[in-house]
Amino acid sequence: MTSNNNNQRSTARRGGRRPGLAVAACLLTCLVVGCDDGSFRFATVEGVITLDGKPLPDATVRFNPKQQGGSPMVGPSSFGTTDSQGRYTLRTHKGRSGAVVGRHVVSVSTYATELVDPQNSDETRVLSEERVPKRYRTPSELTYEVPSGGTGDANFDLTTS
């Protein structure tokens, strides 16, 4: 009888743990699924970046969503590269067009590197020097509210002074 009693206690304890594990697995699944681009509203974002009144070509523009309300989920960042006229169009790293609707911190940079020999070394070569003042890079003082209808006027006039 004693071993039967111990067996019942052991089963009860294991059974008590399973709901806890199930809850933990469910929460983890919700967090992973919540990070999917599909759970956020996106809108098209285009604009022009200038530096001291002139178009800023070959700059990387990054929109990083800010936390809104009580949700810890902010959505994916979006980025674009300016053309010779300083124009850019945003997309996510998964190739989705636009940016998450809501408030963003915006950073701009012209610094670019590449690996000298990607197969055999981590040595890099500078392709483009930084021309953007530090206050517009990470962390940046620039912000932008992406409207639900999208915009073609997400313009930033940067200055070196």
TADAQUI-V241293 format. One record per helix or strand of 2 or more residues. SS is the DSSP state (h for helix, s for strand). FROM is the first residue (numbers start at 1). TO is the last residue. If there is no record, write none. Layout:
BEGIN
SS;FROM;TO + SS;FROM;TO
END
This chain:
BEGIN
h;2;34 + h;37;39 + s;42;43 + s;45;51 + s;54;55 + s;60;65 + s;78;81 + s;87;89 + s;91;92 + s;99;100 + s;102;109 + s;112;115 + s;124;128 + h;134;136 + s;142;146 + s;156;158
END
